Amino acid sequence: QVQLAESGGGLVQAGGSLRLSCAASRRTFSNYVVGWFRQVPGKEREFVAFISWSSGSTYYADSVKDRFTISRDNAKNTVYLQMNSLKPEDTAGYYCAAKFQFESTRYPEYDYWGQGTQVTVSP
């Protein structure tokens, strides 16, 4: 019912920037919360940021809040993750996810997931 597609990953040097996009097949994200998570092989999936579509409120993990910005485009039904001052430890697969209505930082509570996009930061 809800199909998500991430794009924008790639290779970048430390200190550089990338902008990830998450586009939904739905007409609107209205009443949904959209989050970004990342995962390294052998480690648990880690919360990065979320945005509440209705209110526009945002929340960030401490590890990224000074460097990353999550935003929305109502017309395009798209969520962005602007990543600045990238570090090698940011290297991971990045996943867009959505859930209905209530805010959460926990990945098991999200119902819809994209296929992921790889971000690799070289030293």
C-alpha positions as CSV (number, residue, x, y, z in Angstrom):
1,Q,0.0,0.0,0.0
2,V,2.8,2.4,0.9
3,Q,5.9,2.0,-1.3
4,L,9.1,4.0,-0.5
5,A,12.2,4.5,-2.6
6,E,15.5,6.0,-1.4
7,S,18.0,7.7,-3.6
8,G,21.1,9.9,-3.3
9,G,23.6,7.6,-1.6
10,G,27.2,7.3,-2.9
11,L,30.8,7.8,-2.2
12,V,32.1,11.0,-0.5
13,Q,35.2,12.1,1.3
14,A,35.2,12.9,5.0
15,G,33.9,16.4,5.5
16,G,31.7,16.3,2.4
17,S,27.9,16.3,2.0
18,L,25.2,14.1,0.6
19,R,21.4,14.6,0.3
20,L,19.2,11.5,0.5
21,S,15.7,11.4,-0.8
22,C,12.7,9.3,0.2
23,A,9.8,9.3,-2.2
24,A,6.4,7.7,-1.5
25,S,4.0,6.2,-4.0
26,R,1.2,7.6,-2.0
27,R,-0.3,10.9,-2.9
28,T,0.6,12.3,0.6
29,F,2.3,11.3,3.8
30,S,-0.5,13.0,5.7
31,N,-0.8,11.6,9.3
32,Y,2.4,9.6,8.9
33,V,5.8,9.8,10.6
34,V,8.8,9.3,8.3
35,G,12.1,8.2,9.7
36,W,15.6,7.5,8.5
37,F,17.6,4.6,9.9
38,R,21.0,3.3,9.2
39,Q,22.7,-0.1,9.6
40,V,26.2,-1.6,9.4
41,P,26.6,-5.3,9.0
42,G,26.7,-7.0,12.4
43,K,25.1,-4.1,14.3
44,E,21.6,-3.2,15.1
45,R,19.6,-0.8,13.0
46,E,20.2,2.7,14.3
47,F,17.8,5.6,14.4
48,V,18.9,8.7,12.6
49,A,16.0,11.2,12.4
50,F,12.2,11.5,11.9
51,I,9.8,14.1,10.8
52,S,6.1,14.2,11.6
53,W,4.3,15.0,8.4
54,S,1.3,16.8,9.9
55,S,3.2,19.1,12.3
56,G,6.6,19.2,10.7
57,S,8.3,18.5,14.0
58,T,11.7,16.8,13.8
59,Y,13.9,14.7,16.1
60,Y,17.5,13.6,15.7
61,A,19.9,11.1,17.2
62,D,22.6,12.8,19.2
63,S,25.2,11.5,16.9
64,V,23.9,13.4,13.9
65,K,21.8,16.4,15.2
66,D,24.5,19.0,14.6
67,R,25.3,17.8,11.1
68,F,22.1,16.3,9.5
69,T,18.8,17.9,8.6
70,I,15.5,16.2,7.8
71,S,12.9,18.0,5.8
72,R,9.8,17.5,3.7
73,D,8.4,18.6,0.4
74,N,4.6,18.5,0.4
75,A,4.1,18.8,-3.3
76,K,6.5,16.0,-4.2
77,N,5.5,13.8,-1.2
78,T,9.2,13.4,-0.5
79,V,11.4,13.5,2.6
80,Y,15.0,14.5,2.5
81,L,18.0,13.9,4.7
82,Q,20.8,16.5,4.2
83,M,24.0,15.1,5.6
84,N,26.9,17.6,6.1
85,S,30.3,17.1,7.7
86,L,30.2,13.4,7.0
87,K,32.6,11.1,8.9
88,P,33.8,7.6,8.1
89,E,31.6,6.3,11.0
90,D,28.6,7.5,9.0
91,T,29.2,4.8,6.5
92,A,26.1,2.5,6.4
93,G,23.1,1.5,4.5
94,Y,20.5,4.2,5.0
95,Y,16.8,3.3,5.0
96,C,13.7,5.4,4.8
97,A,10.7,4.1,6.8
98,A,7.1,5.2,7.6
99,K,4.5,4.6,10.3
100,F,1.1,5.9,11.0
101,Q,0.5,8.9,13.2
102,F,2.7,8.4,16.3
103,E,6.3,9.4,16.6
104,S,8.9,6.7,17.3
105,T,12.7,6.2,17.3
106,R,12.4,2.4,17.3
107,Y,12.6,0.6,14.0
108,P,10.3,-2.4,14.8
109,E,7.5,0.1,15.1
110,Y,7.8,1.3,11.5
111,D,5.6,-0.6,9.0
112,Y,6.9,0.5,5.6
113,W,10.5,0.4,4.4
114,G,12.5,1.3,1.3
115,Q,15.2,-0.9,-0.1
116,G,18.0,1.3,1.2
117,T,20.8,3.4,-0.3
118,Q,24.5,3.0,0.6
119,V,26.5,5.9,2.0
120,T,30.3,5.4,2.1
121,V,32.6,8.0,3.6
122,S,36.3,7.7,2.9
123,P,38.8,9.0,5.5
